[in-house]
Amino acid sequence: MTTDGADGIGASPGGDDDPTVPIVCEECDTRTRVPLSDLADQLERHNETRHGGEDVAGVEPAIADRIADLVAEDMGLLEDE
């Protein structure tokens, strides 16, 4: 199920050139993509309005893990010393 943004997930006021990020809220059964530039605001708004501020909705876990791996690699945290 996706949403149109009425609950803070899925609204896309960012530009069309902005890359999108998949997000998911298992409790609401919502999955959608939001512009990267709007990601933090969208998640905060959804979690605040639907879950009392608890971090329930988030970036798709597989994507979040991959981003964390890339950042760690870029920072040299995965290199043998």
C-alpha positions, -999 to +999 in steps of 0.1 A: +000+000+000+013+035-008+000+068+004-006+102-011+010+122+016-020+129+038-002+113+068+032+128+061+045+099+039+045+103+002+041+140-003+067+152-027+073+189-027+109+184-038+121+190-073+118+163-100+156+160-103+159+151-066+167+114-061+140+095-042+144+071-013+122+042-004+106+044+030+083+020+049+060+021+079+051-015+088+025-003+114+006+017+088+013-007+060+027+021+038+056+020+014+065+048-009+094+069-022+102+105-011+127+130-025+160+128-006+158+165+002+125+159+020+133+126+037+140+138+072+110+161+073+086+134+058+097+108+083+095+132+113+061+144+103+047+109+098+062+096+130+050+126+150+014+126+136+009+088+135+031+074+162+035+100+189+070+108+178+082+073+180+106+063+152+084+037+134+086+047+098+120+048+082+142+042+052+137+008+036+161-014+058+181-029+029+188+006+015+197+019+050+221-010+055+237-004+021+241+033+028+257+026+061+282+002+044+291+028+018+297+055+044+318+031+066+338+022+035+343+058+025+354+067+060+379+038+060+362+020+089+362-013+070+398-013+061+423-037+079+448-017+099 
